Amino acid sequence: MDYTTPLLGSSGTFLPVKGNTMATVSFDKATRTYPGSEIPAVSELEISIEDGEFLVLVGPSGCGKSTSLRMLAGLEDVNSGTIHIGDRDVTHLPPKDRDIAMVFQNYALYPHMTVADNMGFALKIAGVPKAEIRQKVEDAAKILDLTEYLGRKPKALSGGQRQRVAMGRAIVREPQVFLMDEPLSNLDAKLRVQTRTQIAGLQRRLGVTTVYVTHDQVEAMTMGDRVAVLKDGLLQQVATPREMYDKPANLFVAGFIGSPAMNLVEVPIIDGGVKFGNSVVPVERDALAAAADRGDRTVTVGVRPEHFDLANGDAPAGKTLSTEKDDTPAGLPVTVNVVEELGADAYVYGTANVGDDDQDLVVRVPGRAVPEKGSTMHIVPRPGETHVFATSTGARLSD
């Protein structure tokens, strides 16, 4: 068997990885429409995943992310388009012939088997010699810190330990591709953070191409080399976490990625920029020209909570902003409703009157300069930190 340089596990063990296990994955206009439905669950999905890449599919419930994963696994039919793993067209191959390993949300462990038997079961079915199975299971158990639990049954394990057993079962098969369908959903908040770090680190050590499905955008942003956002079966954007945070492709991605979410405010276009309360916020000429070409009189401005400055007397030293008139505060007045104090920082949740409507906004402020509940503060977007979208279509207008 052809092996590359062995990988050193967290407990000092070496796990051999086949030199030909890594593979690209590509969806080429892959579409899935369920019987009796006229609307595709996934429509013309186009994604290319590189060797050893960790790609996260993320989106709200019903967006098509799990269906996409199941299409790749061979558990859902592909009505049109193709799916390739490496150079092979696997569109219509059965799951057993795709050389993939899947980790499910509910772990899918056999309750009557020990941890060792669960991890080695697929190899046993494949006719792998017992000695080889034992060695692979022991190597994987050392990497996952499961050695002392190999003789236990799943009911004697915690949720996090069961999840590691499911991971170990996938690792021992040395597949070309790992598929993970919301594997952390059943864990409590603290364990989710710990386990996602373990999974991301393990994937980087093993270097196996991985497609990971989650509805949690924080999980997506912290784990993935790239993130693919889906909505209603349509791919919205594929990018690195940083690119997606800095330049969301449309209003949906802008509002979905980020915690707390980006503030999105519809504002009128005026000479030199857009009207933001009592201030004029400069906007790229190309963005305004694109809006004008559509006949739009307003655009939707997106601002991250950390990208507001406090205006006038609300501002810390050196941050005071000018006003239109001496007696008129600059910026947009926001009534403070709730303050989340996090130590170094605080998030202020407030309400502002924008046009004829009240709108909820979130602003991050220094932890030692927290406004009082019920007070009014005036905010202005930081220059160069605004995102401009077409209100009518949601498309990004700014570079």
C-alpha positions as CSV (number, residue, x, y, z in Angstrom):
1,M,0.0,0.0,0.0
2,D,1.3,3.4,-0.9
3,Y,1.8,5.7,2.1
4,T,2.9,9.2,2.5
5,T,4.8,10.5,5.6
6,P,2.9,9.3,8.7
7,L,1.0,11.8,10.7
8,L,1.7,12.3,14.4
9,G,-1.4,12.1,16.5
10,S,-2.2,14.1,19.6
11,S,-1.1,11.3,21.9
12,G,2.2,10.6,20.1
13,T,0.9,7.8,17.8
14,F,1.6,7.7,14.1
15,L,-1.4,7.1,11.8
16,P,-0.5,6.1,8.2
17,V,-2.5,7.9,5.5
18,K,-2.8,6.6,2.0
19,G,-1.0,8.7,-0.6
20,N,-4.0,8.5,-2.9
21,T,-6.8,9.2,-0.5
22,M,-7.1,12.9,-1.1
23,A,-9.4,14.0,-3.9
24,T,-11.1,17.0,-5.4
25,V,-14.9,17.2,-5.3
26,S,-17.0,19.0,-7.8
27,F,-20.7,19.7,-8.3
28,D,-21.5,20.7,-11.8
29,K,-25.0,22.1,-12.1
30,A,-26.2,19.4,-9.7
31,T,-29.9,19.5,-9.2
32,R,-32.3,17.6,-6.9
33,T,-36.0,17.8,-7.2
34,Y,-38.1,15.6,-4.9
35,P,-41.1,13.7,-6.5
36,G,-44.3,15.7,-6.4
37,S,-42.5,19.0,-6.1
38,E,-41.9,21.5,-8.8
39,I,-39.3,23.5,-6.9
40,P,-35.8,22.0,-6.7
41,A,-34.5,21.3,-3.2
42,V,-31.0,22.1,-4.7
43,S,-30.8,23.9,-8.0
44,E,-27.8,23.8,-10.4
45,L,-25.2,23.7,-7.6
46,E,-21.7,24.7,-8.8
47,I,-18.8,24.2,-6.3
48,S,-15.3,22.9,-6.7
49,I,-13.6,21.6,-3.6
50,E,-9.8,21.2,-3.6
51,D,-7.7,18.3,-2.3
52,G,-7.6,18.4,1.5
53,E,-9.9,21.4,1.8
54,F,-12.5,21.8,4.6
55,L,-15.6,23.2,3.0
56,V,-18.6,24.1,5.1
57,L,-22.1,24.2,3.7
58,V,-24.2,26.6,5.8
59,G,-27.7,28.1,5.7
60,P,-31.1,28.1,7.4
61,S,-33.3,25.1,7.7
62,G,-34.6,23.9,4.3
63,C,-31.9,25.6,2.3
64,G,-30.6,22.4,0.7
65,K,-27.3,21.9,2.5
66,S,-28.1,18.4,3.8
67,T,-29.6,17.5,0.5
68,S,-26.4,18.6,-1.2
69,L,-24.3,16.4,1.1
70,R,-26.6,13.4,0.6
71,M,-26.3,13.9,-3.2
72,L,-22.5,13.6,-2.8
73,A,-22.9,10.6,-0.6
74,G,-25.2,8.8,-3.0
75,L,-28.2,8.9,-0.6
76,E,-30.2,11.3,-2.9
77,D,-30.7,11.0,-6.6
78,V,-29.2,13.7,-8.9
79,N,-31.9,14.7,-11.4
80,S,-29.6,16.7,-13.6
81,G,-25.9,17.8,-13.6
82,T,-23.0,15.7,-12.3
83,I,-20.8,15.1,-9.3
84,H,-17.2,14.1,-9.5
85,I,-14.8,12.8,-6.8
86,G,-11.3,13.2,-8.3
87,D,-11.5,12.1,-11.9
88,R,-14.5,9.8,-11.3
89,D,-18.1,10.7,-12.2
90,V,-19.9,9.4,-9.2
91,T,-23.3,10.9,-10.0
92,H,-25.1,7.6,-10.2
93,L,-22.7,5.3,-8.3
94,P,-24.0,3.6,-5.1
95,P,-22.7,4.9,-1.9
96,K,-20.4,1.9,-1.3
97,D,-18.5,2.7,-4.5
98,R,-17.7,6.4,-3.7
99,D,-15.0,5.9,-1.2
100,I,-16.5,8.3,1.3
101,A,-17.1,8.2,5.1
102,M,-20.0,10.0,6.7
103,V,-20.5,11.2,10.2
104,F,-24.1,11.8,11.2
105,Q,-25.9,14.1,13.6
106,N,-27.2,11.1,15.7
107,Y,-23.8,9.3,15.7
108,A,-25.5,6.1,14.3
109,L,-23.5,3.7,16.7
110,Y,-24.5,0.1,17.3
111,P,-25.6,0.0,21.0
112,H,-24.8,-3.7,21.4
113,M,-21.2,-3.3,20.1
114,T,-18.1,-2.0,22.0
115,V,-16.4,1.2,20.9
116,A,-13.7,-0.9,19.2
117,D,-16.2,-3.0,17.3
118,N,-18.2,0.1,16.2
119,M,-15.0,1.8,14.9
120,G,-13.9,-1.3,13.0
121,F,-17.2,-2.6,11.8
122,A,-17.0,-1.3,8.2
123,L,-13.5,-2.8,7.8
124,K,-14.9,-6.2,9.1
125,I,-17.7,-6.1,6.6
126,A,-15.1,-5.3,3.9
127,G,-13.1,-8.4,4.8
128,V,-10.0,-6.7,6.3
129,P,-7.9,-9.0,8.4
130,K,-8.5,-8.8,12.1
131,A,-5.0,-7.8,13.0
132,E,-5.1,-4.9,10.6
133,I,-8.5,-3.8,11.9
134,R,-7.2,-3.9,15.5
135,Q,-4.1,-1.8,14.5
136,K,-6.2,0.8,12.7
137,V,-8.7,1.1,15.5
138,E,-6.0,1.5,18.1
139,D,-4.2,4.1,16.1
140,A,-7.4,6.1,15.6
141,A,-8.3,5.7,19.3
142,K,-5.0,7.2,20.4
143,I,-5.5,10.3,18.2
144,L,-9.0,10.7,19.5
145,D,-8.2,9.9,23.2
146,L,-10.5,6.9,23.2
147,T,-8.0,4.2,24.1
148,E,-9.4,3.7,27.6
149,Y,-13.0,3.4,26.2
150,L,-12.4,0.8,23.5
151,G,-14.1,-1.9,25.6
152,R,-17.1,0.2,26.6
153,K,-20.5,0.3,24.8
154,P,-22.0,3.6,23.6
155,K,-24.5,3.9,26.5
156,A,-21.5,4.2,28.9
157,L,-20.1,7.3,27.0
158,S,-20.8,11.0,27.0
159,G,-22.2,12.8,24.0
160,G,-18.7,14.1,23.1
161,Q,-17.1,10.7,23.4
162,R,-19.8,9.1,21.2
163,Q,-19.1,11.8,18.6
164,R,-15.4,10.9,18.7
165,V,-16.3,7.3,18.2
166,A,-18.2,8.2,15.1
167,M,-15.2,10.2,13.9
168,G,-12.9,7.2,14.6
169,R,-15.2,4.9,12.5
170,A,-14.7,7.3,9.6
171,I,-11.0,7.7,10.1
172,V,-10.1,4.0,10.1
173,R,-11.6,3.6,6.6
174,E,-9.1,6.1,5.2
175,P,-11.7,7.5,2.7
176,Q,-11.1,10.0,-0.1
177,V,-13.8,12.3,1.4
178,F,-15.2,12.9,4.9
179,L,-18.9,14.0,4.9
180,M,-20.3,15.5,8.2
181,D,-23.9,16.3,8.6
182,E,-24.4,18.6,11.6
183,P,-22.3,16.4,13.9
184,L,-22.3,18.7,16.8
185,S,-26.1,19.5,17.0
186,N,-26.7,17.1,20.0
187,L,-23.9,18.6,22.2
188,D,-24.2,21.3,24.8
189,A,-22.7,24.7,24.0
190,K,-19.4,24.3,25.8
191,L,-18.8,20.9,24.3
192,R,-19.7,22.1,20.9
193,V,-16.9,24.7,21.0
194,Q,-14.4,22.1,22.3
195,T,-15.4,19.5,19.8
196,R,-15.4,21.8,16.8
197,T,-11.8,22.7,17.6
198,Q,-10.9,19.1,17.8
199,I,-12.6,18.3,14.5
200,A,-10.9,21.2,12.6
201,G,-7.5,20.3,14.0
202,L,-8.0,16.6,13.2
203,Q,-9.0,17.3,9.7
204,R,-5.9,19.5,9.1
205,R,-3.7,16.7,10.5
206,L,-5.3,14.0,8.3
207,G,-5.5,16.3,5.2
208,V,-8.7,14.5,4.0
209,T,-11.1,16.5,1.8
210,T,-14.1,17.3,4.1
211,V,-17.6,18.6,3.4
212,Y,-19.3,19.7,6.6
213,V,-22.9,20.8,7.0
214,T,-24.2,23.1,9.7
215,H,-26.9,25.7,10.3
216,D,-24.6,27.5,12.8
217,Q,-22.7,30.3,11.0
218,V,-20.3,30.7,13.9
219,E,-19.3,27.0,13.4
220,A,-18.9,27.7,9.7
221,M,-16.7,30.7,10.1
222,T,-14.4,29.2,12.7
223,M,-14.0,25.7,11.1
224,G,-14.0,26.1,7.3
225,D,-11.2,26.9,4.8
226,R,-14.1,28.1,2.7
227,V,-17.8,28.6,3.4
228,A,-20.7,28.0,1.0
229,V,-23.9,29.8,1.9
230,L,-27.2,28.4,0.5
231,K,-30.7,29.7,0.5
232,D,-33.8,28.0,-0.9
233,G,-31.7,25.5,-2.8
234,L,-29.5,28.2,-4.5
235,L,-25.9,28.9,-3.8
236,Q,-25.4,32.5,-2.6
237,Q,-21.7,32.7,-2.2
238,V,-18.5,30.6,-1.8
239,A,-15.5,32.3,-0.1
240,T,-13.1,32.1,2.7
241,P,-14.5,33.2,6.1
242,R,-12.7,36.5,5.9
243,E,-13.8,37.3,2.4
244,M,-17.4,36.5,3.2
245,Y,-17.3,38.7,6.3
246,D,-15.6,41.6,4.5
247,K,-17.5,41.4,1.2
248,P,-20.9,39.5,1.4
249,A,-22.3,39.0,-2.0
250,N,-25.8,40.1,-1.2
251,L,-28.2,41.1,1.5
252,F,-29.0,37.6,2.6
253,V,-25.3,36.7,3.1
254,A,-24.7,40.0,4.8
255,G,-27.5,39.4,7.3
256,F,-26.7,35.7,7.8
257,I,-22.9,35.9,8.4
258,G,-21.7,37.6,11.5
259,S,-22.7,37.5,15.2
260,P,-24.3,39.8,16.0
261,A,-25.6,40.2,12.5
262,M,-24.8,43.1,10.3
263,N,-27.1,46.1,10.6
264,L,-29.0,46.7,7.4
265,V,-30.7,50.1,6.9
266,E,-32.5,51.4,3.9
267,V,-31.5,55.0,3.3
268,P,-32.1,57.7,0.6
269,I,-29.5,58.6,-1.9
270,I,-28.4,62.2,-1.9
271,D,-25.6,64.3,-3.4
272,G,-22.3,62.9,-2.2
273,G,-23.5,59.8,-0.6
274,V,-26.5,58.6,1.5
275,K,-28.5,60.2,4.2
276,F,-27.9,58.7,7.6
277,G,-29.8,60.5,10.3
278,N,-28.4,64.0,10.4
279,S,-25.2,63.1,8.6
280,V,-24.2,62.4,5.0
281,V,-22.2,59.1,4.7
282,P,-19.9,59.0,1.7
283,V,-20.5,56.1,-0.7
284,E,-18.5,54.9,-3.6
285,R,-19.6,56.6,-6.8
286,D,-19.8,53.3,-8.7
287,A,-22.3,52.0,-6.2
288,L,-24.5,55.1,-6.5
289,A,-24.2,55.0,-10.3
290,A,-25.3,51.3,-10.2
291,A,-28.3,52.2,-8.1
292,A,-29.2,55.1,-10.3
293,D,-29.1,52.9,-13.4
294,R,-31.7,50.7,-11.7
295,G,-33.9,53.8,-11.1
296,D,-33.5,53.3,-7.3
297,R,-33.9,56.3,-5.0
298,T,-32.7,54.3,-1.9
299,V,-30.0,51.8,-1.2
300,T,-29.6,49.4,1.7
301,V,-26.4,50.2,3.8
302,G,-24.9,47.5,5.8
303,V,-22.7,48.2,8.9
304,R,-21.2,45.7,11.3
305,P,-21.8,46.5,15.0
306,E,-18.1,47.2,15.4
307,H,-17.9,49.7,12.5
308,F,-20.0,52.5,14.1
309,D,-18.5,55.7,15.7
310,L,-20.3,57.6,18.4
311,A,-20.9,61.2,17.4
312,N,-20.6,64.5,19.2
313,G,-20.8,64.3,23.0
314,D,-21.3,60.5,22.8
315,A,-17.9,60.0,21.4
316,P,-14.7,59.2,23.3
317,A,-11.8,61.7,23.1
318,G,-10.6,62.2,19.6
319,K,-13.7,60.6,18.0
320,T,-16.1,63.6,17.9
321,L,-17.7,64.0,14.5
322,S,-18.9,67.2,12.9
323,T,-22.6,68.2,12.7
324,E,-24.7,69.6,9.9
325,K,-25.7,72.5,12.1
326,D,-24.2,73.6,15.4
327,D,-27.3,72.7,17.3
328,T,-28.1,69.4,15.5
329,P,-26.3,66.3,16.6
330,A,-24.6,64.4,13.9
331,G,-25.5,60.8,13.0
332,L,-28.5,58.7,13.6
333,P,-30.1,58.9,17.1
334,V,-30.5,55.5,18.7
335,T,-32.5,54.8,21.9
336,V,-30.7,52.3,24.1
337,N,-32.9,49.4,25.0
338,V,-30.5,46.6,26.2
339,V,-26.8,46.5,27.0
340,E,-24.8,43.3,26.9
341,E,-21.6,43.8,28.9
342,L,-18.9,41.4,27.9
343,G,-15.9,42.9,29.8
344,A,-13.6,44.5,27.2
345,D,-16.6,45.3,24.9
346,A,-20.3,45.7,25.2
347,Y,-23.1,45.4,22.7
348,V,-25.8,48.0,22.7
349,Y,-29.2,47.0,21.3
350,G,-31.2,50.0,20.4
351,T,-34.0,51.4,18.3
352,A,-33.7,54.1,15.6
353,N,-36.3,55.8,13.5
354,V,-35.4,55.3,9.9
355,G,-37.8,56.8,7.4
356,D,-41.3,56.0,8.7
357,D,-40.2,52.9,10.6
358,D,-38.5,52.0,13.8
359,Q,-35.5,49.7,13.3
360,D,-33.5,47.6,15.7
361,L,-29.7,48.2,15.6
362,V,-26.7,46.7,17.4
363,V,-23.6,48.7,18.2
364,R,-20.4,47.5,19.8
365,V,-18.9,50.0,22.2
366,P,-15.9,49.9,24.6
367,G,-16.7,48.1,27.9
368,R,-15.8,51.1,30.0
369,A,-17.9,53.6,28.0
370,V,-21.3,51.9,28.2
371,P,-24.4,54.2,27.7
372,E,-27.3,53.9,30.1
373,K,-30.5,52.1,29.2
374,G,-33.1,54.5,28.0
375,S,-30.5,57.1,26.9
376,T,-30.0,58.3,23.3
377,M,-26.7,58.0,21.5
378,H,-25.8,59.2,18.0
379,I,-24.0,56.9,15.6
380,V,-22.3,57.3,12.3
381,P,-20.8,54.5,10.1
382,R,-17.0,54.5,10.1
383,P,-15.6,55.7,6.7
384,G,-14.7,52.9,4.4
385,E,-16.6,50.3,6.5
386,T,-20.0,50.4,4.9
387,H,-21.5,47.9,2.5
388,V,-24.0,49.0,-0.1
389,F,-26.7,46.8,-1.6
390,A,-29.5,47.3,-4.1
391,T,-32.7,47.5,-2.0
392,S,-34.7,46.0,-4.9
393,T,-32.6,42.9,-5.7
394,G,-30.3,42.6,-2.7
395,A,-27.2,42.5,-4.9
396,R,-23.9,44.0,-3.6
397,L,-23.1,47.4,-5.2
398,S,-19.9,48.4,-3.4
399,D,-16.5,46.9,-4.0
